[in-house]
């Protein structure tokens, strides 16, 4: 699948919405493996507790961004969308993160790979597009590692 420059607009929407992320509504957490870590009027951000993997570099995590409004279709994705999932390697101790993958789920349930727009380099929390408003709650939600 070929991604056109319209994906850059997607990243800007994500950054803008995440930049104002606040505390999650604890009463709104569902009983599944997705744990709410942040919520704004524009979106809810959850962490998949069933797919956390740790190694010597940090924790591999999947995040889900559920938007309250439907986003318009993109040039290579004919359906509108309301959900995005992304995988990151998070080094909480060094306060840095690395992007691994991004999937946009359209309103028909079709998954579209958006990983080409990600930067695979380590970035400090303060410079990462997800911002400290998302990355710090990710770290807080991770199970404590023994000996850390």
C-alpha positions as CSV (number, residue, x, y, z in Angstrom):
1,X,0.0,0.0,0.0
2,X,1.4,3.4,-0.9
3,X,1.0,6.3,1.5
4,X,0.7,9.8,0.2
5,X,1.5,13.1,2.0
6,X,-2.0,13.1,3.5
7,X,-0.5,10.8,6.2
8,X,1.5,13.8,7.5
9,X,-1.9,15.4,8.3
10,X,-2.8,12.4,10.3
11,X,0.3,12.8,12.4
12,X,-0.4,16.5,13.0
13,X,-4.0,15.6,14.1
14,X,-2.6,13.0,16.5
15,X,0.0,15.3,17.9
16,X,-2.5,18.2,18.4
17,X,-5.0,15.9,20.2
18,X,-2.4,14.2,22.4
19,X,-0.8,17.5,23.3
20,X,-3.8,18.4,25.5
21,X,-4.3,14.9,26.9
22,X,-5.4,14.8,30.5
23,X,-6.1,12.2,33.2
24,X,-8.2,9.2,32.2
25,X,-11.8,8.8,33.5
26,X,-11.2,5.8,35.7
27,X,-14.9,5.0,35.9
28,X,-15.0,4.6,32.1
29,X,-12.4,1.8,32.0
30,X,-13.7,-1.4,30.5
31,X,-13.0,-4.8,31.9
32,X,-10.9,-6.0,28.9
33,X,-7.2,-5.9,28.6
34,X,-7.2,-2.3,27.2
35,X,-6.4,0.0,30.2
36,X,-7.3,3.7,29.9
37,X,-4.3,5.9,30.4
38,X,-5.5,9.3,29.2
39,X,-8.6,10.9,28.0
40,X,-9.7,14.2,26.5
41,X,-13.0,15.3,24.9
42,X,-11.4,14.5,21.5
43,X,-10.0,11.0,22.3
44,X,-9.4,8.2,24.7
45,X,-6.0,6.5,24.8
46,X,-5.6,3.0,26.1
47,X,-2.8,0.5,26.6
48,X,-3.1,-3.1,25.7
49,X,-2.0,-4.9,28.9
50,X,-2.0,-8.3,27.2
51,X,0.7,-7.4,24.7
52,X,3.4,-5.8,26.9
53,X,6.8,-7.3,26.3
54,X,9.9,-6.2,28.1
55,X,13.6,-6.6,27.3
56,X,16.8,-4.9,28.2
57,X,15.9,-1.9,26.1
58,X,12.5,-1.2,27.7
59,X,8.9,-2.2,27.2
60,X,7.2,-2.9,23.9
61,X,3.6,-1.5,24.1
62,X,0.5,-1.2,21.9
63,X,-1.5,2.0,22.4
64,X,-5.0,2.6,21.0
65,X,-6.4,6.0,20.2
66,X,-10.2,6.2,19.9
67,X,-11.4,9.5,18.6
68,X,-14.8,10.9,19.5
69,X,-15.4,12.3,16.0
70,X,-15.0,10.5,12.7
71,X,-11.9,11.6,10.7
72,X,-12.3,12.0,6.9
73,X,-11.0,9.4,4.5
74,X,-7.5,9.8,3.1
75,X,-6.3,9.5,-0.4
76,X,-5.3,5.9,0.0
77,X,-8.0,5.0,2.5
78,X,-11.6,5.4,1.1
79,X,-13.4,5.0,4.4
80,X,-13.4,7.5,7.3
81,X,-11.7,6.4,10.5
82,X,-12.0,6.8,14.3
83,X,-9.3,4.5,15.7
84,X,-5.6,4.2,15.4
85,X,-3.2,1.8,17.1
86,X,0.5,2.2,17.5
87,X,3.4,0.1,18.9
88,X,6.3,1.7,20.7
89,X,9.4,0.7,22.6
90,X,9.4,2.8,25.8
91,X,12.5,3.1,28.0
92,X,10.9,4.7,31.1
93,X,14.1,4.8,33.1
94,X,15.9,6.9,30.3
95,X,12.7,8.7,29.4
96,X,12.8,7.9,25.7
97,X,10.6,6.1,23.2
98,X,11.0,4.6,19.7
99,X,8.1,4.2,17.3
100,X,7.6,0.7,15.8
101,X,4.3,0.5,14.0
102,X,1.0,2.3,13.3
103,X,-2.3,0.9,12.1
104,X,-5.3,3.0,11.2
105,X,-8.7,1.2,11.5
106,X,-11.4,2.6,9.2
107,X,-15.1,2.7,10.1
108,X,-15.6,-0.5,8.0
109,X,-13.1,-2.3,10.3
110,X,-10.3,-2.5,7.7
111,X,-6.8,-2.1,9.1
112,X,-4.4,0.1,7.1
113,X,-0.6,0.2,7.8
114,X,0.6,3.7,8.5
115,X,4.0,2.8,9.8
116,X,5.8,4.6,7.0
117,X,5.2,8.0,8.6
118,X,6.9,7.1,11.9
119,X,10.4,7.9,13.0
120,X,12.2,4.8,14.2
121,X,14.8,6.7,16.1
122,X,14.9,7.0,19.9
123,X,13.4,10.3,21.0
124,X,13.3,11.8,24.5
125,X,9.8,12.0,26.0
126,X,9.9,15.8,25.7
127,X,10.6,15.7,22.0
128,X,8.4,12.7,21.0
129,X,5.2,13.3,19.1
130,X,3.2,11.5,21.8
131,X,4.5,14.0,24.4
132,X,5.0,13.4,28.1
133,X,1.2,13.6,28.5
134,X,1.0,10.1,27.0
135,X,4.4,8.5,27.7
136,X,4.4,9.2,31.4
137,X,1.0,7.5,31.9
138,X,2.3,4.6,29.8
139,X,5.2,4.2,32.2
140,X,2.9,4.5,35.3
141,X,0.7,1.8,33.9
142,X,3.5,-0.7,33.2
143,X,4.0,-3.5,35.7
144,X,6.9,-2.7,38.0
145,X,10.1,-4.6,37.0
146,X,12.0,-6.5,39.7
147,X,15.4,-5.0,40.4
148,X,14.7,-1.7,38.5
